[in-house]
């Protein structure tokens, strides 16, 4: 689909809603996931489940969803930008887009909303990966085989996302998370997300996602 790459580079809304783009994201992510899941490198026994998740996480292309996209963000760093992305997706797609700050009365429903979305859009800011509910949303997407697309914020030096710093954090997430956000590991466990599994799943997948700039 020759227009898919152009859409990825040129429009956040089309990235999140166009069927052709979503399928392209899946095709781009699948080889990396299969390589990771099928690799011969020995893992600790507690990570066996994480490997099986990567093998089995495949959303059926004809599975109906309630939302065009689920926008995951850190409110303190990107509230306005996340709301803008949500609005643009809804305008172009004609469908609802769920913003993860829209239903804070019942946080347990957030994972359901992730699974009910075509794609998860991660607004990439400096500290977004230190927020426990963002991590839970991301792990839920990986487990369900939902494509993840990153949106970085151009011109926001105060909240600039560093791919290198993010990779380092994810590799050591189970050891560093509580140092950066006290109580975060417990929040993950309450939602049946083991911090070690999260570290392995996300360090194995997030560096592979498509990321575009929102100017």
TIDO-803201 format. One line per 4 residues: number of its first residue (from 1); their letters; for each residue x, y, z of N, C-alpha, C. Coordinates in steps of 0.2 Angstrom, whole numbers, plus 5000, padded with zeros to 4 digits. Layout:
<atoms>
NUM> a> X,Y,Z,X,Y,Z,X,Y,Z ~ ... $
</atoms>
This chain:
<atoms>
1> xxxx> 5004,4994,5000,5000,5000,5000,5004,5006,5000 ~ 5006,5009,4994,5010,5015,4994,5009,5021,4998 ~ 5002,5022,4999,5001,5028,5003,5001,5027,5010 ~ 5002,5021,5013,5003,5020,5020,5009,5023,5023 $
5> xxxx> 5015,5023,5020,5020,5026,5023,5020,5033,5023 ~ 5017,5036,5018,5016,5044,5018,5011,5046,5023 ~ 5006,5042,5024,5001,5043,5030,5005,5043,5036 ~ 5009,5038,5037,5013,5037,5044,5017,5044,5045 $
9> xxxx> 5020,5046,5040,5025,5052,5041,5021,5058,5041 ~ 5015,5058,5038,5012,5065,5038,5006,5066,5042 ~ 5003,5061,5045,4997,5062,5049,4996,5058,5055 ~ 4996,5061,5061,4995,5057,5067,4988,5053,5067 $
13> xxxx> 4983,5057,5064,4976,5054,5064,4976,5048,5060 ~ 4979,5049,5054,4978,5043,5049,4982,5037,5052 ~ 4988,5039,5055,4991,5033,5058,4987,5029,5063 ~ 4983,5033,5067,4979,5029,5072,4973,5026,5069 $
17> xxxx> 4970,5028,5063,4964,5026,5061,4963,5022,5055 ~ 4968,5024,5050,4968,5020,5044,4969,5013,5044 ~ 4965,5009,5041,4966,5002,5042,4972,5000,5038 ~ 4974,5003,5033,4980,5001,5029,4986,5002,5034 $
21> xxxx> 4986,5008,5037,4992,5009,5042,4992,5005,5047 ~ 4987,5003,5050,4987,4998,5056,4989,4992,5054 ~ 4987,4989,5048,4990,4983,5045,4998,4983,5044 ~ 5000,4989,5042,5007,4990,5041,5011,4990,5047 $
25> xxxx> 5008,4993,5053,5011,4993,5059,5012,4986,5062 ~ 5007,4982,5061,5007,4975,5063,5012,4971,5059 ~ 5013,4972,5052,5018,4968,5048,5025,4970,5051 ~ 5026,4977,5052,5032,4979,5054,5034,4976,5061 $
29> xxxx> 5029,4976,5066,5031,4973,5072,5031,4966,5073 ~ 5028,4962,5068,5028,4955,5069,5034,4952,5069 ~ 5039,4953,5064,5045,4950,5063,5049,4951,5070 ~ 5049,4957,5072,5053,4959,5078,5050,4955,5084 $
33> xxxx> 5044,4954,5085,5041,4950,5090,5042,4943,5090 ~ 5042,4940,5083,5043,4933,5082,5051,4932,5083 ~ 5055,4936,5081,5062,4935,5083,5064,4935,5090 ~ 5060,4939,5094,5061,4940,5101,5059,4933,5104 $
37> xxxx> 5052,4932,5102,5049,4926,5106,5052,4919,5104 ~ 5055,4919,5098,5058,4913,5096,5066,4912,5097 ~ 5069,4917,5100,5076,4917,5101,5078,4912,5105 ~ 5085,4910,5105,5087,4904,5109,5090,4907,5115 $
41> xxxx> 5091,4913,5116,5094,4916,5122,5090,4914,5128 ~ 5094,4911,5133,5090,4908,5139,5087,4914,5143 ~ 5081,4913,5146,5078,4918,5150,5077,4915,5157 ~ 5076,4920,5162,5074,4917,5168,5068,4914,5168 $
45> xxxx> 5066,4909,5172,5060,4905,5172,5054,4910,5173 ~ 5055,4915,5177,5049,4919,5178,5047,4923,5172 ~ 5051,4923,5167,5049,4927,5161,5046,4922,5155 ~ 5045,4916,5157,5042,4911,5152,5036,4914,5150 $
49> xxxx> 5032,4916,5154,5025,4919,5152,5026,4925,5148 ~ 5031,4929,5149,5032,4935,5144,5033,4932,5137 ~ 5037,4927,5136,5038,4925,5130,5032,4922,5126 ~ 5028,4918,5130,5022,4916,5127,5017,4921,5125 $
53> xxxx> 5017,4927,5129,5013,4932,5127,5015,4935,5121 ~ 5021,4936,5119,5024,4938,5113,5022,4934,5107 ~ 5022,4927,5109,5020,4922,5103,5013,4923,5102 ~ 5009,4924,5107,5001,4923,5106,4998,4929,5105 $
57> xxxx> 5001,4935,5106,4998,4942,5105,4997,4944,5098 ~ 4991,4942,5095,4989,4943,5088,4982,4945,5088 ~ 4980,4951,5087,4973,4953,5086,4971,4951,5079 ~ 4965,4948,5079,4962,4946,5072,4960,4952,5069 $
61> xxxx> 4962,4953,5062,4960,4959,5058,4953,4961,5058 ~ 4948,4956,5059,4941,4957,5058,4938,4958,5065 ~ 4942,4958,5070,4939,4959,5077,4936,4966,5078 ~ 4930,4967,5079,4927,4973,5080,4929,4977,5086 $
65> xxxx> 4930,4983,5086,4932,4987,5092,4928,4993,5093 ~ 4927,4995,5099,4923,5001,5101,4926,5008,5099 ~ 4933,5008,5100,4937,5014,5099,4942,5014,5093 ~ 4942,5019,5089,4947,5020,5084,4954,5019,5087 $
69> xxxx> 4955,5023,5093,4962,5023,5096,4961,5024,5103 ~ 4966,5022,5107,4967,5024,5114,4973,5028,5115 ~ 4972,5034,5117,4978,5038,5118,4981,5038,5125 ~ 4987,5036,5126,4990,5035,5132,4995,5041,5133 $
73> xxxx> 4995,5044,5139,5000,5050,5140,5001,5051,5147 ~ 5005,5056,5149,5006,5058,5155,5003,5065,5156 ~ 4998,5066,5160,4994,5072,5160,4998,5078,5161 ~ 5003,5078,5166,5007,5083,5168,5011,5086,5163 $
77> xxxx> 5013,5082,5158,5018,5084,5153,5014,5085,5146 ~ 5009,5082,5145,5006,5083,5138,4998,5082,5138 ~ 4995,5086,5142,4988,5085,5143,4985,5089,5136 ~ 4987,5094,5134,4984,5098,5129,4986,5094,5122 $
81> xxxx> 4992,5092,5121,4994,5088,5115,4990,5082,5114 ~ 4989,5078,5120,4985,5072,5120,4978,5073,5118 ~ 4975,5079,5121,4968,5080,5119,4967,5082,5112 ~ 4972,5086,5109,4972,5088,5102,4973,5081,5097 $
85> xxxx> 4977,5076,5099,4977,5070,5095,4971,5067,5095 ~ 4967,5066,5101,4961,5063,5102,4956,5066,5097 ~ 4956,5073,5097,4951,5077,5093,4952,5076,5086 ~ 4958,5076,5084,4960,5075,5077,4958,5068,5074 $
89> xxxx> 4959,5063,5078,4957,5056,5077,4950,5055,5076 ~ 4946,5058,5081,4939,5058,5080,4936,5061,5074 ~ 4939,5067,5073,4936,5071,5067,4937,5067,5060 ~ 4943,5064,5060,4945,5061,5053,4941,5054,5053 $
93> xxxx> 4941,5050,5058,4939,5044,5058,4931,5043,5059 ~ 4928,5048,5062,4921,5048,5063,4919,5043,5069 ~ 4924,5041,5073,4923,5036,5078,4926,5039,5084 ~ 4924,5036,5090,4927,5038,5096,4934,5036,5097 $
97> xxxx> 4938,5041,5101,4945,5039,5103,4945,5040,5110 ~ 4948,5035,5114,4948,5036,5121,4954,5039,5123 ~ 4954,5044,5128,4960,5047,5131,4960,5044,5138 ~ 4966,5042,5140,4966,5038,5146,4965,5043,5153 $
101> xxxx> 4964,5049,5152,4962,5053,5158,4955,5054,5158 ~ 4951,5051,5153,4944,5053,5153,4940,5049,5158 ~ 4942,5043,5161,4938,5039,5165,4943,5037,5171 ~ 4944,5042,5175,4948,5041,5181,4944,5039,5187 $
105> xxxx> 4937,5039,5186,4933,5036,5192,4934,5029,5193 ~ 4935,5025,5187,4936,5018,5188,4942,5016,5183 ~ 4948,5016,5187,4954,5014,5183,4954,5007,5180 ~ 4951,5003,5184,4951,4996,5181,4948,4995,5174 $
109> xxxx> 4944,5000,5172,4941,4999,5165,4946,5001,5160 ~ 4951,5004,5162,4956,5007,5157,4959,5001,5152 ~ 4960,4995,5156,4963,4990,5152,4958,4987,5147 ~ 4951,4987,5149,4946,4985,5144,4946,4990,5138 $
113> xxxx> 4946,4996,5140,4946,5001,5134,4952,5000,5129 ~ 4958,4999,5132,4964,4997,5128,4962,4991,5123 ~ 4959,4986,5126,4958,4980,5122,4952,4982,5117 ~ 4948,4987,5118,4943,4989,5114,4945,4994,5108 $
117> xxxx> 4951,4995,5107,4954,5000,5103,4958,4997,5097 ~ 4957,5000,5091,4961,4997,5085,4969,4998,5086 ~ 4971,5003,5090,4978,5005,5090,4979,5009,5097 ~ 4985,5008,5100,4986,5013,5106,4991,5018,5103 $
121> xxxx> 4990,5024,5104,4994,5030,5103,4998,5032,5109 ~ 5004,5031,5110,5008,5034,5115,5011,5040,5114 ~ 5009,5045,5118,5012,5052,5118,5018,5052,5121 ~ 5024,5052,5118,5030,5051,5121,5033,5057,5124 $
125> xxxx> 5034,5057,5131,5036,5063,5134,5042,5060,5139 ~ 5045,5065,5142,5051,5063,5146,5050,5058,5152 ~ 5044,5059,5155,5043,5054,5161,5037,5050,5160 ~ 5034,5049,5154,5028,5045,5153,5029,5038,5155 $
129> xxxx> 5035,5035,5154,5036,5028,5156,5037,5027,5163 ~ 5037,5032,5167,5037,5031,5175,5030,5031,5178 ~ 5025,5031,5174,5018,5032,5176,5015,5024,5176 ~ 5013,5022,5182,5011,5015,5182,5005,5013,5177 $
133> xxxx> 5000,5018,5177,4995,5016,5173,4996,5016,5165 ~ 5001,5020,5163,5004,5020,5156,5007,5014,5155 ~ 5011,5011,5160,5014,5005,5159,5009,4999,5158 ~ 5004,4999,5163,4999,4994,5162,4995,4995,5156 $
137> xxxx> 4994,5001,5153,4990,5001,5147,4995,4998,5141 ~ 5001,5000,5141,5006,4997,5136,5006,4989,5137 ~ 5007,4987,5143,5007,4979,5143,5001,4976,5141 ~ 4995,4979,5142,4989,4977,5140,4989,4976,5132 $
141> xxxx> 4991,4982,5129,4991,4982,5122,4996,4976,5119 ~ 5002,4975,5122,5006,4970,5119,5003,4963,5120 ~ 5000,4962,5126,4997,4956,5127,4991,4954,5122 ~ 4988,4960,5120,4982,4959,5116,4984,4959,5109 $
145> xxxx> 4990,4960,5107,4992,4961,5100,4990,4967,5097 ~ 4989,4973,5101,4986,4979,5098,4992,4983,5096 ~ 4993,4986,5090,4998,4990,5088,4999,4996,5092 ~ 5005,4998,5093,5007,5004,5097,5011,5009,5092 $
149> xxxx> 5008,5015,5092,5012,5020,5088,5014,5026,5093 ~ 5020,5028,5092,5023,5033,5096,5022,5040,5093 ~ 5020,5045,5097,5020,5052,5095,5024,5056,5099 ~ 5030,5059,5096,5034,5063,5100,5032,5071,5099 $
153> xxxx> 5034,5075,5104,5032,5082,5104,5038,5086,5102 ~ 5038,5089,5096,5043,5093,5093,5043,5100,5097 ~ 5049,5103,5099,5049,5109,5102,5047,5109,5109 ~ 5047,5103,5112,5045,5103,5120,5051,5101,5123 $
157> xxxx> 5056,5105,5124,5063,5103,5127,5062,5101,5134 ~ 5057,5104,5137,5055,5103,5144,5053,5096,5146 ~ 5050,5093,5140,5047,5086,5141,5049,5082,5136 ~ 5055,5083,5133,5058,5079,5127,5059,5072,5129 $
161> xxxx> 5056,5067,5125,5057,5060,5125,5064,5058,5123 ~ 5067,5054,5127,5074,5051,5124,5073,5044,5123 ~ 5074,5042,5117,5074,5034,5116,5079,5030,5119 ~ 5085,5033,5120,5090,5030,5124,5088,5029,5131 $
165> xxxx> 5086,5035,5134,5084,5034,5141,5078,5030,5142 ~ 5074,5030,5138,5068,5025,5138,5070,5018,5138 ~ 5074,5016,5133,5077,5010,5132,5080,5007,5139 ~ 5084,5012,5142,5088,5010,5148,5083,5009,5154 $
169> xxxx> 5078,5013,5154,5073,5012,5159,5070,5006,5159 ~ 5067,5004,5153,5063,4998,5152,5067,4992,5153 ~ 5074,4992,5152,5078,4986,5153,5079,4985,5160 ~ 5078,4990,5164,5079,4990,5172,5073,4992,5175 $
173> xxxx> 5067,4991,5172,5061,4994,5175,5059,4991,5182 ~ 5060,4984,5182,5058,4981,5189,5062,4983,5194 ~ 5068,4986,5193,5073,4988,5198,5072,4996,5200 ~ 5070,5000,5195,5071,5007,5195,5064,5010,5196 $
177> xxxx> 5059,5007,5194,5052,5010,5194,5050,5013,5201 ~ 5051,5009,5206,5049,5012,5213,5053,5018,5215 ~ 5059,5018,5212,5064,5023,5214,5061,5030,5211 ~ 5059,5029,5205,5056,5035,5201,5049,5037,5203 $
181> xxxx> 5045,5032,5204,5038,5033,5206,5036,5028,5212 ~ 5037,5030,5218,5036,5026,5224,5029,5023,5224 ~ 5028,5017,5225,5022,5013,5225,5020,5011,5218 ~ 5023,5012,5213,5021,5011,5206,5021,5003,5205 $
185> xxxx> 5026,5000,5207,5027,4992,5207,5021,4989,5210 ~ 5018,4991,5215,5013,4988,5219,5006,4990,5214 ~ 5006,4995,5211,5000,4997,5207,5000,4992,5201 ~ 5006,4990,5198,5006,4986,5193,5004,4979,5195 $
189> xxxx> 5006,4977,5201,5004,4970,5203,4997,4970,5205 ~ 4994,4975,5207,4986,4975,5208,4982,4974,5202 ~ 4985,4975,5196,4982,4974,5190,4985,4968,5186 ~ 4988,4963,5190,4991,4957,5188,4996,4958,5182 $
193> xxxx> 5000,4963,5184,5006,4965,5179,5012,4964,5184 ~ 5016,4959,5183,5022,4958,5186,5028,4963,5183 ~ 5031,4967,5188,5036,4972,5185,5041,4969,5181 ~ 5043,4963,5182,5049,4960,5178,5046,4958,5172 $
197> xxxx> 5040,4955,5171,5037,4954,5165,5036,4960,5161 ~ 5034,4966,5164,5033,4972,5161,5040,4974,5158 ~ 5045,4974,5162,5052,4976,5159,5053,4972,5153 ~ 5052,4965,5153,5054,4961,5147,5050,4963,5141 $
201> xxxx> 5043,4963,5142,5039,4964,5137,5040,4971,5133 ~ 5040,4976,5138,5041,4983,5135,5048,4984,5132 ~ 5053,4982,5135,5060,4983,5132,5061,4979,5126 ~ 5057,4974,5125,5057,4970,5119,5053,4973,5113 $
205> xxxx> 5048,4977,5115,5043,4979,5110,5043,4987,5108 ~ 5044,4991,5113,5043,4998,5112,5049,5001,5108 ~ 5055,4998,5108,5060,5001,5104,5059,5000,5096 ~ 5054,4995,5095,5052,4993,5088,5047,4997,5085 $
209> xxxx> 5043,5001,5089,5037,5004,5087,5039,5010,5082 ~ 5034,5012,5078,5034,5017,5074,5033,5024,5078 ~ 5037,5029,5077,5036,5035,5081,5037,5041,5076 ~ 5032,5045,5077,5032,5051,5072,5032,5058,5077 $
213> xxx> 5034,5063,5074,5034,5069,5077,5027,5073,5077 ~ 5025,5076,5082,5019,5080,5082,5022,5088,5083 ~ 5021,5092,5078,5024,5098,5078,5018,5103,5080 $
</atoms>
